[in-house]
Amino acid sequence: MKLWKFQDKLWNSWKHNLDQKPLEIKTSDESVELLSNKITSAIMASSERIFGYKQPHPKRQNSIPGWNSKCQKAYLEKKKAKNNFSRYPSIENKIVFKQKTAEFKKTLRAEPQDGWRRLIEDKFGHNTPVQELWRNFQIFSGKKRRNPIPSKIQMGRTTESSNNGKLNLFLEKFLM
């Protein structure tokens, strides 16, 4: 459904636009339906010319990181089981609903991790420079860092200064 962009300051120009184009109405020759259609089309044409339509809002996307088709499928199955249980309450339907809820939660936990793993495996390899790795990590996390990549990285008791060592620590931290 299209929505109009009504603005108070445009009503006078809308009226003026309608007044400029008088309708030729011949009551003896035309039916009531035809007259009604003429009047409606004149009003619509003037409205479209003066006001216009609002842009439709894009469909709201799920804001959960890592949401994909598997998550959507699990969610719809859970929703279907919930509706089935609320319509026909029984022990069997309650068990199915609880199982679908557990499967949905498991999928919702696992999919972002698997997506991150696939991204790391597909985009980055052993030959990827550490600078590119850190730059992409900052982009994914949404942080803007102004200071350069540290020359040494310390995680727990381990300190690494070589590029391969930093990469290994990075992968251990985010893939394990």
Contact map, one row per residue, 1 for C-alpha under 8 A:
11100000000000000000000000000000000000000000000000000000000000000000000000000000000000000000000000000000000000000000000000000000000000000000000000000000000000000000000000000000
11110000000000000000000000000000000000000000000000001101000000000000000000000000000000000000000000000000000000000000000000000000000000000000000000000000000000000000000000000000
11111000000000000000000000000000000000000000000000001100000000000000000000000000000000000000000000000000000000000000000000000000000000000000000000000000000000000000000000000000
01111100000000000000000000000000000000000000000000111100000000000000000000000000000000000000000000000000000000000000000000000000000000000000000000000000000000000000000000000000
00111110000000000000000000000000000000000000000000111100000000000000000000000000000000000000000000000000000000000000000000000000000000000000000000000000000000000000000000000000
00011111010000000000000000000000000000000000000000100000000000000000000000000000000000000000000000000000000000000000000000000000000000000000000000000000000000000000000000000000
00001111111000000000000000000000000000000000000000100000000000000000000000000000000000000000000000000000000000000000000000000000000000000000000000000000000000000000000000000000
00000111111000000000000000000000000000000000000000000000000000000000000000000000000000000000000000000000000000000000000000000000000000000000000000000000000000000000000000000000
00000011111100000000000000000000000000000000000000000000000000000000000000000000000000000000000000000000000000000000000000000000000000000000000000000000000000000000000000000000
00000111111111000000000000000000000000000000000001100000000000000000000000000000000000000000000000000000000000000000000000000000000000000000000000000000000000000000000000000000
00000011111111100000000000000000000000000000000000000000000000000000000000000000000000000000000000000000000000000000000000000000000000000000000000000000000000000000000000000000
00000000111111110000000000000000000000000000000000000000000000000000000000000000000000000000000000000000000000000000000000000000000000000000000000000000000000000000000000000000
00000000011111111000000000000000000000000000000001000000000000000000000000000000000000000000000000000000000000000000000000000000000000000000000000000000000000000000000000000000
00000000011111111100000000000000000000000000011001000000000000000000000000000000000000000000000000000000000000000000000000000000000000000000000000000000000000000000000000000000
00000000001111111110000000000000000000000000000000000000000000000000000000000000000000000000000000000000000000000000000000000000000000000000000000000000000000000000000000000000
00000000000111111111000000000000000000000000000000000000000000000000000000000000000000000000000000000000000000000000000000000000000000000000000000000000000000000000000000000000
00000000000011111111100000000000000000000000010000000000000000000000000000000000000000000000000000000000000000000000000000000000000000000000000000000000000000000000000000000000
00000000000001111111110000000000000000000110010000000000000000000000000000000000000000000000000000000000000000000000000000000000000000000000000000000000000000000000000000000000
00000000000000111111110000000000000000000000000000000000000000000000000000000000000000000000000000000000000000000000000000000000000000000000000000000000000000000000000000000000
00000000000000011111110000000000000000000000000000000000000000000000000000000000000000000000000000000000000000000000000000000000000000000000000000000000000000000000000000000000
00000000000000001111111000000000000000000000000000000000000000000000000000000000000000000000000000000000000000000000000000000000000000000000000000000000000000000000000000000000
00000000000000000111111100000000000000000000000000000000000000000000000000000000000000000000000000000000000000000000000000000000000000000000000000000000000000000000000000000000
00000000000000000000111110000000000001100000000000000000000000000000000000000000000000000000000000000000000000000000000000000000000000000000000000000000000000000000000000000000
00000000000000000000011111000000000000000000000000000000000000000000000000000000000000000000000000000000000000000000000000000000000000000000000000000000000000000000000000000000
00000000000000000000001111100000001000000000000000000000000000000000000000000000000000000000000000000000000000000000000000000000000000000000000000000000000000000000000000000000
00000000000000000000000111111100000000000000000000000000000000000000000000000000000000000000000000000000000000000000000000000000000000000000000000000000000000000000000000000000
00000000000000000000000011111110000000000000000000000000000000000000000000000000000000000000000000000000000000000000000000000000000000000000000000000000000000000000000000000000
00000000000000000000000001111100000000000000000000000000000000000000000000000000000000000000000000000000000000000000000000000000000000000000000000000000000000000000000000000000
00000000000000000000000001111110000000000000000000000000000000000000000000000000000000000000000000000000000000000000000000000000000000000000000000000000000000000000000000000000
00000000000000000000000001111111011000000000000000000000000000000000000000000000000000000000000000000000000000000000000000000000000000000000000000000000000000000000000000000000
00000000000000000000000000101111111000000000000000000000000000000000000000000000000000000000000000000000000000000000000000000000000000000000000000000000000000000000000000000000
00000000000000000000000000000111111100000000000000000000000000000000000000000000000000000000000000000000000000000000000000000000000000000000000000000000000000000000000000000000
00000000000000000000000000000011111110000000000000000000000000000000000000000000000000000000000000000000000000000000000000000000000000000000000000000000000000000000000000000000
00000000000000000000000000000111111111000000000000000000000000000000000000000000000000000000000000000000000000000000000000000000000000000000000000000000000000000000000000000000
00000000000000000000000010000111111111100000000000000000000000000000000000000000000000000000000000000000000000000000000000000000000000000000000000000000000000000000000000000000
00000000000000000000000000000001111111110000000000000000000000000000000000000000000000000000000000000000000000000000000000000000000000000000000000000000000000000000000000000000
00000000000000000000000000000000111111111000000000000000000000000000000000000000000000000000000000000000000000000000000000000000000000000000000000000000000000000000000000000000
00000000000000000000001000000000011111111100000000000000000000000000000000000000000000000000000000000000000000000000000000000000000000000000000000000000000000000000000000000000
00000000000000000000001000000000001111111110000000000000000000000000000000000000000000000000000000000000000000000000000000000000000000000000000000000000000000000000000000000000
00000000000000000000000000000000000111111111000000000000000000000000000000000000000000000000000000000000000000000000000000000000000000000000000000000000000000000000000000000000
00000000000000000000000000000000000011111111100000000000000000000000000000000000000000000000000000000000000000000000000000000000000000000000000000000000000000000000000000000000
00000000000000000100000000000000000001111111110000000000000000000000000000000000000000000000000000000000000000000000000000000000000000000000000000000000000000000000000000000000
00000000000000000100000000000000000000111111111000000000000000000000000000000000000000000000000000000000000000000000000000000000000000000000000000000000000000000000000000000000
00000000000000000000000000000000000000011111111100000000000000000000000000000000000000000000000000000000000000000000000000000000000000000000000000000000000000000000000000000000
00000000000000000000000000000000000000001111111110000000000000000000000000000000000000000000000000000000000000000000000000000000000000000000000000000000000000000000000000000000
00000000000001001100000000000000000000000111111111000000000000000000000000000000000000000000000000000000000000000000000000000000000000000000000000000000000000000000000000000000
00000000000001000000000000000000000000000011111111110000000000000000000000000000000000000000000000000000000000000000000000000000000000000000000000000000000000000000000000000000
00000000000000000000000000000000000000000001111111111000000000000000000000000000000000000000000000000000000000000000000000000000000000000000000000000000000000000000000000000000
00000000000000000000000000000000000000000000111111110000000000000000000000000000000000000000000000000000000000000000000000000000000000000000000000000000000000000000000000000000
00000000010011000000000000000000000000000000011111110000000000000000000000000000000000000000000000000000000000000000000000000000000000000000000000000000000000000000000000000000
00011110010000000000000000000000000000000000001111111000000000000000000000000000000000000000000000000000000000000000000000000000000000000000000000000000000000000000000000000000
00011000000000000000000000000000000000000000001111111100000000000000000000000000000000000000000000000000000000000000000000000000000000000000000000000000000000000000000000000000
01111000000000000000000000000000000000000000000100111110000000000000000000000000000000000000000000000000000000000000000000000000000000000000000000000000000000000000000000000000
01111000000000000000000000000000000000000000000000011111000000000000000000000000000000000000000000000000000000000000000000000000000000000000000000000000000000000000000000000000
00000000000000000000000000000000000000000000000000001111100000000000000000000000000000000000000000000000000000000000000000000000000000000000000000000000000000000000000000000000
01000000000000000000000000000000000000000000000000000111110000000000000000000000000000000000000000000000000000000000000000000000000000000000000000000000000000000000000000000000
00000000000000000000000000000000000000000000000000000011111000000000000000000000000000000000000000000000000000000000000000000000000000000000000000000000000000000000000000000000
00000000000000000000000000000000000000000000000000000001111100000000000000000000000000000000000000000000000000000000000000000000000000000000000000000000000000000000000000000000
00000000000000000000000000000000000000000000000000000000111110000000000000000000000000000000000000000000000000000000000000000000000000000000000000000000000000000000000000000000
00000000000000000000000000000000000000000000000000000000011111000000000000000000000000000000000000000000000000000000000000000000000000000000000000000000000000000000000000000000
00000000000000000000000000000000000000000000000000000000001111100000000000000000000000000000000000000000000000000000000000000000000000000000000000000000000000000000000000000000
00000000000000000000000000000000000000000000000000000000000111110010000000000000000000000000000000000000000000000000000000000000000000000000000000000000000000000000000000000000
00000000000000000000000000000000000000000000000000000000000011111010000000000000000000000000000000000000000000000000000000000000000000000000000000000000000000000000000000000000
00000000000000000000000000000000000000000000000000000000000001111110000000000000000000000000000000000000000000000000000000000000000000000000000000000000000000000000000000000000
00000000000000000000000000000000000000000000000000000000000000111110000000000000000000000000000000000000000000010000000000000000000000000000000000000000000000000000000000000000
00000000000000000000000000000000000000000000000000000000000000011111000000000000000000000000000000000000000000111010000000000000000000000000000000000000000000000000000000000000
00000000000000000000000000000000000000000000000000000000000001111111111100000000000000000000000000000000000100110000000000000000000000000000000000000000000000000000000000000000
00000000000000000000000000000000000000000000000000000000000000000111111100000000000000000000000000000000000000100000000000000000000000000000000000000000000000000000000000000000
00000000000000000000000000000000000000000000000000000000000000000011111110000000000000000000000000000000000000000000000000000000000000000000000000000000000000000000000000000000
00000000000000000000000000000000000000000000000000000000000000000011111111000000000000000000000000000000001000100000000000000000000000000000000000000000000000000000000000000000
00000000000000000000000000000000000000000000000000000000000000000011111111100000000000000000000000000001001100100000000000000000000000000000000000000000000000000000000000000000
00000000000000000000000000000000000000000000000000000000000000000011111111110000000000000000000000000000000000000000000000000000000000000000000000000000000000000000000000000000
00000000000000000000000000000000000000000000000000000000000000000000111111111000000000000000000000000000000000000000000000000000000000000000000000000000000000000000000000000000
00000000000000000000000000000000000000000000000000000000000000000000011111111100000000000000000000010011001000000000000000000000000000000000000000000000000000000000000000000000
00000000000000000000000000000000000000000000000000000000000000000000001111111110000000000000000000000001000000000000000000000000000000000000000000000000000000000000000000000000
00000000000000000000000000000000000000000000000000000000000000000000000111111111000000000000000000000000000000000000000000000000000000000000000000000000000000000000000000000000
00000000000000000000000000000000000000000000000000000000000000000000000011111111100000000000000000010000000000000000000000000000000000000000000000000000000000000000000000000000
00000000000000000000000000000000000000000000000000000000000000000000000001111111110000000000000010011001000000000000000000000000000000000000000000000000000000000000000000000000
00000000000000000000000000000000000000000000000000000000000000000000000000111111111000000000000000000000000000000000000000000000000000000000000000000000000000000000000000000000
00000000000000000000000000000000000000000000000000000000000000000000000000011111111100000000000000000000000000000000000000000000000000000000000000000000000000000000000000000000
00000000000000000000000000000000000000000000000000000000000000000000000000001111111110000000100110010000000000000000000000000000000000000000000000000000000000000000000000000000
00000000000000000000000000000000000000000000000000000000000000000000000000000111111111000000000010000000000000000000000000000000000000000000000000000000000000000000000000000000
00000000000000000000000000000000000000000000000000000000000000000000000000000011111111100000000000000000000000000000000000000000000000000000000000000000000000000000000000000000
00000000000000000000000000000000000000000000000000000000000000000000000000000001111111111000100000000000000000000000000000000000000000000000000000000000000000000000000000000000
00000000000000000000000000000000000000000000000000000000000000000000000000000000111111111100110010000000000000000000000000000000000000000000000000000000000000000000000000000000
00000000000000000000000000000000000000000000000000000000000000000000000000000000011111111000000000000000000000000000000000000000000000000000000000000000000000000000000000000000
00000000000000000000000000000000000000000000000000000000000000000000000000000000001111111000000000000000000000000000000000000000000000000000000000000000000000000000000000000000
00000000000000000000000000000000000000000000000000000000000000000000000000000000000111111100100000000000000000000000000000000000000000000000000000000000000000000000000000000000
00000000000000000000000000000000000000000000000000000000000000000000000000000000000111111110110000000000000000000000000000000000000000000000000000000000000000000000000000000000
00000000000000000000000000000000000000000000000000000000000000000000000000000000000010011111110000000000000000000000000000000000000000000000000000000000000000000000000000000000
00000000000000000000000000000000000000000000000000000000000000000000000000000000000000001111111000000000000000000000000000000000000000000000000000000000000000000000000000000000
00000000000000000000000000000000000000000000000000000000000000000000000000000000000000000111111100000000000000000000000000000000000000000000000000000000000000000000000000000000
00000000000000000000000000000000000000000000000000000000000000000000000000000000100110011111111110000000000000000000000000000000000000000000000000000000000000000000000000000000
00000000000000000000000000000000000000000000000000000000000000000000000000000000000010001111111111000000000000000000000000000000000000000000000000000000000000000000000000000000
00000000000000000000000000000000000000000000000000000000000000000000000000000000000000000011111111100000000000000000000000000000000000000000000000000000000000000000000000000000
00000000000000000000000000000000000000000000000000000000000000000000000000000000100000000001111111110000000000000000000000000000000000000000000000000000000000000000000000000000
00000000000000000000000000000000000000000000000000000000000000000000000000000100110010000000111111111000000000000000000000000000000000000000000000000000000000000000000000000000
00000000000000000000000000000000000000000000000000000000000000000000000000000000000000000000011111111100000000000000000000000000000000000000000000000000000000000000000000000000
00000000000000000000000000000000000000000000000000000000000000000000000000000000000000000000001111111110000000000000000000000000000000000000000000000000000000000000000000000000
00000000000000000000000000000000000000000000000000000000000000000000000001001100100000000000000111111111000000000000000000000000000000000000000000000000000000000000000000000000
00000000000000000000000000000000000000000000000000000000000000000000000000000100000000000000000011111111100000000000000000000000000000000000000000000000000000000000000000000000
00000000000000000000000000000000000000000000000000000000000000000000000000000000000000000000000001111111110000000000000000000000000000000000000000000000000000000000000000000000
00000000000000000000000000000000000000000000000000000000000000000000000001000000000000000000000000111111111000000000000000000000000000000000000000000000000000000000000000000000
00000000000000000000000000000000000000000000000000000000000000000000001001100100000000000000000000011111111100000000000000000000000000000000000000000000000000000000000000000000
00000000000000000000000000000000000000000000000000000000000000000000000000000000000000000000000000001111111110000000000000000000000000000000000000000000000000000000000000000000
00000000000000000000000000000000000000000000000000000000000000000000000000000000000000000000000000000111111111000000000000000000000000000000000000000000000000000000000000000000
00000000000000000000000000000000000000000000000000000000000000000000011001000000000000000000000000000011111111100000000000000000000000000000000000000000000000000000000000000000
00000000000000000000000000000000000000000000000000000000000000000010001000000000000000000000000000000001111111110000000000000000000000000000000000000000000000000000000000000000
00000000000000000000000000000000000000000000000000000000000000000000000000000000000000000000000000000000111111111000000000000000000000000000000000000000000000000000000000000000
00000000000000000000000000000000000000000000000000000000000000000000000000000000000000000000000000000000011111111100000000000000000000000000000000000000000000000000000000000000
00000000000000000000000000000000000000000000000000000000000000000111011000000000000000000000000000000000001111111110000000000000000000000000000000000000000000000000000000000000
00000000000000000000000000000000000000000000000000000000000000001110000000000000000000000000000000000000000111111111000000000000000000000000000000000000000000000000000000000000
00000000000000000000000000000000000000000000000000000000000000000100000000000000000000000000000000000000000011111111100000000000000000000000000000000000000000000000000000000010
00000000000000000000000000000000000000000000000000000000000000000000000000000000000000000000000000000000000001111111110000000000000000000000000000000000000000000000000000000000
00000000000000000000000000000000000000000000000000000000000000000100000000000000000000000000000000000000000000111111111000000000000000000000000000000000000000000000000000000000
00000000000000000000000000000000000000000000000000000000000000000000000000000000000000000000000000000000000000011111111100000000000000000000000000000000000000000000000000000000
00000000000000000000000000000000000000000000000000000000000000000000000000000000000000000000000000000000000000001111111110000000000000000000000000000000000000000000000000000010
00000000000000000000000000000000000000000000000000000000000000000000000000000000000000000000000000000000000000000111111111000000000000000000000000000000000000000000000000000000
00000000000000000000000000000000000000000000000000000000000000000000000000000000000000000000000000000000000000000011111111110000000000000000000000000000000000000000000000000000
00000000000000000000000000000000000000000000000000000000000000000000000000000000000000000000000000000000000000000001111111111000000000000000000000000000000000000000000000000000
00000000000000000000000000000000000000000000000000000000000000000000000000000000000000000000000000000000000000000000111111111000000000000000000000000000000000000000000000000000
00000000000000000000000000000000000000000000000000000000000000000000000000000000000000000000000000000000000000000000011111111000000000000000000000000000000000000000000000000000
00000000000000000000000000000000000000000000000000000000000000000000000000000000000000000000000000000000000000000000001111111000000000000000000000000000000000000000000000000000
00000000000000000000000000000000000000000000000000000000000000000000000000000000000000000000000000000000000000000000001111111111000010000000000000000000000000000000000000000000
00000000000000000000000000000000000000000000000000000000000000000000000000000000000000000000000000000000000000000000000111111111000000000000000000000000000000000000000000000000
00000000000000000000000000000000000000000000000000000000000000000000000000000000000000000000000000000000000000000000000000011111000000000000000000000000000000000000000000000000
00000000000000000000000000000000000000000000000000000000000000000000000000000000000000000000000000000000000000000000000000011111100000000000000000000000000000000000000000000000
00000000000000000000000000000000000000000000000000000000000000000000000000000000000000000000000000000000000000000000000000011111110110000000000000000000000000000000000000000000
00000000000000000000000000000000000000000000000000000000000000000000000000000000000000000000000000000000000000000000000000000011111110000000000000000000000000000010000000000000
00000000000000000000000000000000000000000000000000000000000000000000000000000000000000000000000000000000000000000000000000000001111111000000000000000000000000000011011000000000
00000000000000000000000000000000000000000000000000000000000000000000000000000000000000000000000000000000000000000000000000000000111111100000000000001000000000000000000000000000
00000000000000000000000000000000000000000000000000000000000000000000000000000000000000000000000000000000000000000000000000000001111111110000000000000000000000000000000000000000
00000000000000000000000000000000000000000000000000000000000000000000000000000000000000000000000000000000000000000000000000010001111111111000000000000000000000000000000000000000
00000000000000000000000000000000000000000000000000000000000000000000000000000000000000000000000000000000000000000000000000000000011111111100000000001000000000000000000000000000
00000000000000000000000000000000000000000000000000000000000000000000000000000000000000000000000000000000000000000000000000000000001111111110000000000000000000000000000000000000
00000000000000000000000000000000000000000000000000000000000000000000000000000000000000000000000000000000000000000000000000000000000111111111000000000000000000000000000000000000
00000000000000000000000000000000000000000000000000000000000000000000000000000000000000000000000000000000000000000000000000000000000011111111100000000000000000000000000000000000
00000000000000000000000000000000000000000000000000000000000000000000000000000000000000000000000000000000000000000000000000000000000001111111111110000000000000000000000000000000
00000000000000000000000000000000000000000000000000000000000000000000000000000000000000000000000000000000000000000000000000000000000000111111111100000000000000000000000000000000
00000000000000000000000000000000000000000000000000000000000000000000000000000000000000000000000000000000000000000000000000000000000000011111111000000000000000000000000000000000
00000000000000000000000000000000000000000000000000000000000000000000000000000000000000000000000000000000000000000000000000000000000000001111111000000000000000000000000000000000
00000000000000000000000000000000000000000000000000000000000000000000000000000000000000000000000000000000000000000000000000000000000000000111111100000000000000000000000000000000
00000000000000000000000000000000000000000000000000000000000000000000000000000000000000000000000000000000000000000000000000000000000000000111111110000000000000000000000000000000
00000000000000000000000000000000000000000000000000000000000000000000000000000000000000000000000000000000000000000000000000000000000000000110011111000000000000000000000000000000
00000000000000000000000000000000000000000000000000000000000000000000000000000000000000000000000000000000000000000000000000000000000000000100001111110000000000000000000000000000
00000000000000000000000000000000000000000000000000000000000000000000000000000000000000000000000000000000000000000000000000000000000000000000000111110000000000000000000000000000
00000000000000000000000000000000000000000000000000000000000000000000000000000000000000000000000000000000000000000000000000000000000000000000000011111000000000000000000000000000
00000000000000000000000000000000000000000000000000000000000000000000000000000000000000000000000000000000000000000000000000000000000000000000000011111100000000000000000000000000
00000000000000000000000000000000000000000000000000000000000000000000000000000000000000000000000000000000000000000000000000000000001001000000000000111110000000000000000000000000
00000000000000000000000000000000000000000000000000000000000000000000000000000000000000000000000000000000000000000000000000000000000000000000000000011111100000000000000000000000
00000000000000000000000000000000000000000000000000000000000000000000000000000000000000000000000000000000000000000000000000000000000000000000000000001111100000001000000000000000
00000000000000000000000000000000000000000000000000000000000000000000000000000000000000000000000000000000000000000000000000000000000000000000000000000111110000111100010000000000
00000000000000000000000000000000000000000000000000000000000000000000000000000000000000000000000000000000000000000000000000000000000000000000000000000111111000111000010000000000
00000000000000000000000000000000000000000000000000000000000000000000000000000000000000000000000000000000000000000000000000000000000000000000000000000001111111110000000000000000
00000000000000000000000000000000000000000000000000000000000000000000000000000000000000000000000000000000000000000000000000000000000000000000000000000000111111100000000010000000
00000000000000000000000000000000000000000000000000000000000000000000000000000000000000000000000000000000000000000000000000000000000000000000000000000000011111000000000000000000
00000000000000000000000000000000000000000000000000000000000000000000000000000000000000000000000000000000000000000000000000000000000000000000000000000000011111100000000000000000
00000000000000000000000000000000000000000000000000000000000000000000000000000000000000000000000000000000000000000000000000000000000000000000000000000000011111110000000000000000
00000000000000000000000000000000000000000000000000000000000000000000000000000000000000000000000000000000000000000000000000000000000000000000000000000001111011111000000000000000
00000000000000000000000000000000000000000000000000000000000000000000000000000000000000000000000000000000000000000000000000000000000000000000000000000001110001111100110000000000
00000000000000000000000000000000000000000000000000000000000000000000000000000000000000000000000000000000000000000000000000000000000000000000000000000011100000111110110000000000
00000000000000000000000000000000000000000000000000000000000000000000000000000000000000000000000000000000000000000000000000000000000000000000000000000001000000011111110000000000
00000000000000000000000000000000000000000000000000000000000000000000000000000000000000000000000000000000000000000000000000000000110000000000000000000000000000001111111000000000
00000000000000000000000000000000000000000000000000000000000000000000000000000000000000000000000000000000000000000000000000000000010000000000000000000000000000000111111100000000
00000000000000000000000000000000000000000000000000000000000000000000000000000000000000000000000000000000000000000000000000000000000000000000000000000000000000011111111110000000
00000000000000000000000000000000000000000000000000000000000000000000000000000000000000000000000000000000000000000000000000000000010000000000000000000001100000011111111111000000
00000000000000000000000000000000000000000000000000000000000000000000000000000000000000000000000000000000000000000000000000000000010000000000000000000000000000000011111111100000
00000000000000000000000000000000000000000000000000000000000000000000000000000000000000000000000000000000000000000000000000000000000000000000000000000000000000000001111111110000
00000000000000000000000000000000000000000000000000000000000000000000000000000000000000000000000000000000000000000000000000000000000000000000000000000000001000000000111111111000
00000000000000000000000000000000000000000000000000000000000000000000000000000000000000000000000000000000000000000000000000000000000000000000000000000000000000000000011111111100
00000000000000000000000000000000000000000000000000000000000000000000000000000000000000000000000000000000000000000000000000000000000000000000000000000000000000000000001111111111
00000000000000000000000000000000000000000000000000000000000000000000000000000000000000000000000000000000000000000000000000000000000000000000000000000000000000000000000111111111
00000000000000000000000000000000000000000000000000000000000000000000000000000000000000000000000000000000000000000000000000000000000000000000000000000000000000000000000011111111
00000000000000000000000000000000000000000000000000000000000000000000000000000000000000000000000000000000000000000000000000000000000000000000000000000000000000000000000001111111
00000000000000000000000000000000000000000000000000000000000000000000000000000000000000000000000000000000000000001000100000000000000000000000000000000000000000000000000000111111
00000000000000000000000000000000000000000000000000000000000000000000000000000000000000000000000000000000000000000000000000000000000000000000000000000000000000000000000000111111
